[in-house]
Amino acid sequence: MTSWKKYVLAAVIVTAAVFAYNRNLHRNIPPDFRDAPSDAAIGELKDINPAGVIGDVKIPAPAMLKISKGYVDENYPQAGAPAKPVEWVTINGGKFTMGTDSDEKGFKDAKPIHKVAIKTFDMSKTAVTVEQYAECVIAGDCTEPATDAGDYCNWGKTGRQLHPVNCVDWDQASKYAKFEGGRLPSEAEWEYAATSGGKNQKYPWGNDEPTCDKAVMYGNGGSGCGKNSTMPVCSKTAGNTAQGLCDMAGNVWQWVQDKYQDSYKGTPADGSAFEGAGSIRVLRGGSFSPDDARSLRADYRNSSDPGYRYDDVGFRLAR
């Protein structure tokens, strides 16, 4: 065989080998990449939606990804993912004395004092924040809070991402809790946690009277320690519980699971929620608004229609 024929044969063999290699490489490319849509079709991708169901989801352009007066504007491509997700704190169980035998005004419904056994549970370190709640709204599992239920609703307000979400009713709070894999705490769990694990004390920090050093409350000449609004969660760490829970007194009232009755007669002794007759739900913790400072006590009870939305009401989670 002549030299030039040898070169031609060698070239043919090399070309065939390269072709076979490329075919094999293409065959092994994952389908997600091989069948990737063009840039023009990128808005129609198959994905798993927040409910866990495979279906068509539209990926809007960054300029279109807005919600509630632009709250989540320009947070692409992870719009709604909170910068500070829910942080859980383990509350070790135990027995404690719930309620009060005080004859002070405002504590009549916190009687009789009674023993409750609490199982170990987790509680969110903070009240649910605006940015945390926004994730659920974007996912389509939660409805937007009110913006006109009082002068200080946080939804849609610039710079309020880390403030507690407020102007939400009991049902909205309950739905968000499920979205986050949790629930609303029972009233007994809430009081146990607010007394640093069932200690004999009036406030999360002990028995010293509340001040603006420890709680976001009415003080320094106005609501919210003179700020006339809520404050970012965990602004008053001197008022934390021994386990590190923030704002168990002040900032916003917190929905709990229980239905309200005007005494503790017949309430569960195992720390579970009271779900008897009636529809009114319990609120605990006090707020930034001009309430009596006694409302910040761990044993103080408040209540409201579950559809109540106002700027002094939010919630936290348990699981």
N, C-alpha and C positions, 0 to 999 in steps of 0.2 A: 504494500500500500504506500502510495506516495505521501510525502510530508504534508502537502496541502490538504489531502483527504483526511489525514490523521487529525489536523487542526479542526476541520469542519465537524468530524465525528465528536471530538471532545466538546466543541461548542454546543452541539445538539444535546449531549448528555447533561451538561451543566444547566442548560435552559430547562430541560425536562425536570431536573431535580428541584430547581427553584420554584417552578410552577406547582409541583406536587406539595412542596413545603407550604406555599402560600395557601393552597386549598385546605390543607390540614389545619393551618393556623386559623383560617376563617371559620372552619367547622367547630373549633373549640372556643370561639369567642362567646361569652355569655349572651343569651338572647336580649337581655336588657340593653346591652351596648350595641349589638349587631343591628337591632331593630329600632334604635333610638330615633325619635321623630326629628324632623327638621326644625330649625329655629322658628319657622312660620307656624308650626303645629305645636309648639311647646306649651300652649295654653290648654291643651286637651290631653292630659296624661292620665294613665291608670295609676291609682294610688290607693292606699288604705286610709279611709277617712277616720276622724276622731272616735267614731263609734266602733271601729274595728272591722268595718265592712268594706270589701273591695268594690270600688265603683268609680265613676267618672268624677274627677275633681278639677276645677278650673284654677289655674295659678295666675292670679291677676298681676298685672304689671305693678312695679313698686309704687307708682304714683296713684294707683287705684286702691291700694291696700289700706283702707282707712276704716275707722269705726268710731262712732260716738264723737262727732265733731273733731275728727282727726286725732283721737287719743293715741292710736297705734300707727300714726303716719310715719313713713320712712323707717320702718322696723323690718325690712325685708332681708333675707327670705324666711326668718324665723319669727314672723310677727305673732305677738301674743305670748311667746315664751318668756315668762317672767325672769328678770335679772336676779331676783331673789325668790326662788321657789319656796313652797311651804316647808318649814323646818319642824321636825317632830321632837318632842321631849318626852321621855318615858317617865311616867308617874307611878312609882311603886305603890302597890295596894296596901291596905291596912284598915283598921277600924277607927272611927272618929265620932265625936259628938256633933251632930248637925243642929243648927238653929240657935236660939238664944232664950234665956229666961228673963231678959231685961224688960222692964216696964217702960222703956223709953218710947216716945211717940214714933210711929213708923215701923215698929217691929212686931206688931200684934200677929201678923200672919206668919212669922218665923218661929212659931211655937206649935207644939211642944218640942223641947229638945229631945233628941232621940239618937240612938246608936245606929250607925250605918257601916256595913262592911263593903269596902271598895276593892274591886279587882284591879290588878295592874293594867294600865292603859296608856296610850300615847295621847298627848295634846299638842296642838300646834303652838309653837313658841309665841306667836303673835296673832293678833286678829288678822283675818284675811285682808290682804291689801288690794288696792285698785288694780294693780298690774296682774296679780294672781287671778283675780276674778275675771279680768279681761280675756285671759286665755280660754276660759269656759264659754264666754260670749262668742268669741271668734270661732270656736269649735261648733257652735250652734246648740250647745247643751244648756245654756243659761240665757236668760233675758237681761236686758240692760237695767241697771239701777235707775231710779228716778233722778231727775235733775232739778225738779221744782218742788221737792218735798222738804221745804225749809231753805234757809239762806246759805247753808254750808255743805250742800251735797258735793261730793268729791269727784263723781264721774264726769269725765270730759274736761276737768280743770287742769290747766298746765301746771306741771310740777307736783302733782298729787299722786304719782304712781305708787309711792311707798306709804301713803296715808292709808288708814283702814278704809275699806269700801263701806259706804254707809248708804242710807236711803234705799235699803233692801228689806223686803218682807221675809217672814219666816219660811215660806215656800221657796223663795230664791236662795236663801241660805242653805236649806236642806238639799236642794238640787246641786248646788256647788259642792257641798260636802260629798255627795255621791260621786260626782265627777272626779273628785280628788282621791277617791278610794276611802273616804272616811264617813263621818256622821256628825251630827251635833252632839255635844256632851250632854249627859243628864245633869239635872240641877245638883244632885249629890256629888257627882264627879267634879263639877265646876267649883263647888264650895270647898271640897277637899283639896283641889289643886290651888285654889286662891288662898288657902291657909297654909301653904307650903307643906302639904301632905298631912292635913288634919291636925295641925298644931292649935293650941288654945290661944289664938290671937285674932285681933279684929281686922287686920289689914294684911295684904300680901307680904309686906315688909316687917310686920310686927304690930305693936300697939301704939306707936307714935302717931299723933294726929296727921292727917294728910296735908301736904303742902305741895307747891309747884315744883319742888325738888324731886318729888316722888311720883307725882301723877299729873296727867293732863286734865285739869279740872277748872272750875271757876275760881279764879284768883288773879292776883296782880292787876286788879282793876277790870277784869272782863273774862269772857269765856275763853277756854283754852289757854289759861294762864296769861290772858291779855292779848293773845294772838287772834282771837275771834274765829277760830277754826280748830279742827283736829290738828294733830301733829303726826309726823312720820312715826310708824310703830317703833317701839323700843327707844323713844326719845328720853325716857325717864328711867334709866336702868337702876337708879338707887331705890326704885320701888318694886323691883323684880322679886319674885318668889325665890325661895332657897334653891329651887330646881331650875331657875332661869327663865320662867315665864314672864313675858312683858305685858304691861297694861292690863293686868287683871283688875285694876282699879283705874277708872278714868278713860279718857279718849272717846270710846263709844260703848253704849250698852251692848250686851251680847245675848243674842237669842240662844236659848238652850232647848232641848227636846221636849221638856215636860209641859203638860197642861197645868194651868194655874188653878189652885184651890186656896181658900183663905186660911188654911192651917196645914200642918204636916200630918194630920190624922189620916191613917190609912196609906201613907206613902210607903213605897218598897224599902225594905231594910237591906237589900242587896246592892244598892247603888244604881239600880236601873231607873229609867224615867217613869214618872207617873203619867199614865195615858187613860185616865178615867173619864168621867163625864165632863162636858163642857168643851169649849173651843179656844178659849184664851190661852196664850202661851207665856211662858216665864222669860223675863229678861234679867240679867245680872251684871253687876260691875260698875255702874255709874258712868258718867260721861264728861265731856269737856264743857257742857252747857251749864247754866246756872241752877244746878240742883243743890240741895242741902249736902254738905260734906259727909253727912252720915250715910248717904246713898252709895258712897265708895266702900263701905264696910263689906266684908266678905259674906256676912250673914243677912245683908239687906236684900229684899226681894222686890222686883218690879214686874209688871205684866202688861200685855197689850193684845189687841186683836191681831191674829197672825197676818192680816193684810196690811198692817201698819208699816208705812215707810216714812222715815224721817231722818234728819241729818245727825241725830245723836244715837242712831242704832246701827250696829254691825254684827259681827259674829266671829267665832273661832271654831276650830275643828277638834274632834277626838276620833280615835279609832281603836 
